[in-house]
């Protein structure tokens, strides 16, 4: 199955040529028991084919236990986007529809410094505890990518932050766990949550409530 047309791959090639670092897409799969693992791998193969600066590595969720533990993967399909080191950027579920833009933006984030406001950058340096941000999305949600991009930018800018995109229809048990009625739904450190997409400063101010808690 071809997700991207030749023109799409050519456009990606031009964009990836400006990457300042080599980027790795680390993919965890188990095609026999994962609904969208096969499609996700095909999409990543097309993305990585656009440039030698983007490399795809594939691991089996059951067989490669050491890598599963190393990257802290607990569900599949899973994608880790990294450059010289793991910055905590994760995709759980296929990044299709509007979320494809989030994947491409995250590739940019790990290869260069995210374009965050000075205030957010300074406040990120001062946080004294780890932040785990989960952004629940659907592929057809036009507002979801903004929340994913902002959370991934925060993760790329701080070793204290880990940010996951989670395609909620692929993990319905999590919709029940977190009481998700609409997307984007952002859950921080399992205890604090909010719905909606917000500009960077407002998004960060909501995240800080979790820190104060």
N, C-alpha and C positions, 0 to 999 in steps of 0.2 A: 504494500500500500504506500502510495506517495502522498505525503501530507503537504509538501512544498513543491511548487512549480519551479521550473528552471530559472525563471526570472527572480523568484524569491531567493533562491540559493545565490544567484549572482549579486543581489542586493546585500545579502548577509556577508558574502565574500568581501565586498567593498567596505562594509562596516568593520568586519573583523581585522582587516588589514591595518587598522589604526590601533589595535590592541597593543598595550605597552608590555604585556607579559603573556607567557604561555598559560592557557587556561585548561583545566581538566574538568570534564563532566564524568563523575563517578556514579555509575548506575547500578542499583541493586534490583534483581529480578528473580522470578521463579515462574517461568512461562506456563507451566502446567496448572498452577493453582492461583494465578493472579489475572484478574479480568482484563486489565489494560497494560500489562507488562509488555506484551508483544508490540502493541501500537506505540507505547512510549519509547521503546528501544528503536523502532523504525524512525520515529521523529528525531531522536538524538543522533542517529546515524546520518540523517540528512543534514542536521545542523553542523555536525563536526566535519562533514565532507566539504563545507563551504570554505574552510581555511585550515592550513597546517598549524595555525596558532591555537586551535581548539581540538583537544584530544579526548576521545571517549574510552573509558575503561569500564568493563562490565564484570560484576561479581554476582555469584549465586547466593541468595539469602540464606539457604540452608548449608551449603557446602563451605562457603567462605566465612566461617564463624569469626575468625580473627578480624577480618575487615568490618563485619557487621558490628562487632564490639568496638573497634577503633573509632568508627564514625557514629556510633550510638544510634543505629538504625533499628526501628521497632515495627515497621510496616512497609509494604511494597505496593506499587512501584515507588522507588525512592531515588532522588537525584541529589548529589552533593556537587555544588559548584565551588571550585577552589582554584587558586593560582599557586603561589609559592608555599602557602599553608592553608589549612582549613580555617575559614573565617566564620563558619556556622550558618551558611546559607543552604537551606534544604527545600526540596519540592517533594511532596508526597501526593502521588496521583499524576496523571498526565497533564502537562501544562499546555493545554490546547485552548482554542477559542481566544478570548481576550488575554488569557494567562500566558500565551506564547510570548507576548511582549515583555512580560515579567521575567521570563527565562533569559531573553536576549539582554535585557537591562542588567540582570544579575551577572551575566558574563562580563559586561562592562565594569561593574562594580568591583569585582575581584582583581581586575587588571589595571585599575586606576583608582585614585582616591575619590570616594563618593562626593557629590556636590551637595553637602549639607550646610545649613546656615552656621555661622560662627558660634551663635549661642548654643545650638545643639551640640556642636563639636566640643565646646568647652565643658558643657554639663556632662557629656559622655565620659570625659576624662575623670570626673569626680565621683562617678558611681562606685559604690563599695560592695556590691553584690551582683550575682549573676542574674541575667534576665533571659527568660525563654518566652519568645513571642510566637504564638500560633495564629496564623491568619487563615480562616476558613472561607473558601471561595467556591464558586461554580464557574464553568467555562463561559457561560453566557452572561455573566454579571459584568457590566461595563465599568462599575465603580470599584471592583475588587483589585485590579492591578495596581491602583495607586497605593492601597494599603500594603500590598505585598512588596512593592518597590521601596516604599519608605522603611518598612521593617527590615528588608534586606540591606538597605543602605546603612541603617543603624548597626546591623551585624558586621558589615564590612568595615565599619569605622571603629568598632570596639570589640576587644577580646572578651568582654563581659556579656555580650549579646549573642544569642542564637535565635534565628528566625526561620520558621517553617511556613511554607504555603501548603495547605491541605485541601484537596479537592473533595468536598464533603460527601458527594454522592457515592464516592468509592469507599468511604469509611463511615457508613451510617451509624455504627455504634458510638462514634464520637459525637455525632449530632445529638444522640440521646444523652450522652454523658454531660455535654456542656449546654444542653437545652437550646440548641441553635434553631431559631425560627426564621432568620434572615441572614443574608451575607452582604458585605463582608462582616464576619464576626471575629473579633480579636480577643484572644485569651492570653493573659500574661501571668506567668508563674503559677498557673492552675487556679488562682484565687481571684483575679481581677479580670473583668471583661467589658467590652463595649462593642456597639455595632455602628457601622457606617464608615465612610471614607472621608478623611480630613486632610487639609493641608499639613505640611511637615510640622510646623510649630504646634498646631493644635493636637496632632497625633502624638507628638513627643510629650506634651503636657499631660495627656491622658495616660501615657505609659508611666510617667513619673508618679502618678497616684499609686501604682503598684509598688514603687520603691518606698513611698512614704508608709504604705501599709505593712 
